[in-house]
Amino acid sequence: FYFAIPPNVFVPAGTAIKHAALSTTGWNRLIVEKPFGHDLASCNELCDAMGALYDEDAIYRIDHYLGKEMVQNLLVLRFSNATLEPLWNRRHISSVTITFKEDIGTMGRGGYFDSYGIIRDVMQNHLLQVLSLVAMEPPVRCTGDDHATFVRNEKVKVLRCIEPVELDDVVLGQYVGNAKEPGYLDDKTVPPGSTTPTYCTAVLRVNNAR
């Protein structure tokens, strides 16, 4: 079962599936798209509620951005390339810019987006995944049945090396309309006067040997 739904209906949907749709033979899995809650507290609440319905190994929390071909190829590009790997460090790279751009607005989806904003919707999941793949150390191995565990461990290590973000290193914004395209506040599903950011630039500093 694939949950591409808002997190506030994860538990009702999971409950309905458990009582009416689970296979009595074979195996059942729930694939859950981000966002998994609104913050740490709501994430923990969801984990507890879903954990009361299903075993942990039946719940797959995923980030669909990792399914993009270029993102999937980052590990190969870094660790299987004899030319790039020796150069992939602070002695040869002063900084890395990760850019995510959309060429369309919310287009009627602003009501959902406004609850999260660009930081929760894109940066703390999609872009942190890319950052971790770009900055992590080589995993014990990149193939085999348990390779995902080794990759995950290195991701966690590098994320823990990121210094706290200072407000002086962050710029927030919200797109406005022009003669051809409506602005964010022109979306009828967006609350009037919303200050939810649709744009963010942040400088993150990874403090490790690499």
ABEGO torsion letter per residue (X at the ends): XBBBBBAAAAAAAAAAAAAAABBABEBBBBBBBOBBEABAAAAAAAAAAAAAABBAAABBBBBAAAABAAAAAAAAAAAABAAAAAABBAAABABBBBBBBBABBAGGAAAAAAAAEAAAAAAAAAAAAAAAAAABBBBABABEAAAAAAAAAAAAAAAAABBBBBAAABBBBBBBBBAABBBAAABAABBBGBABBABBBBBBBBBBAX
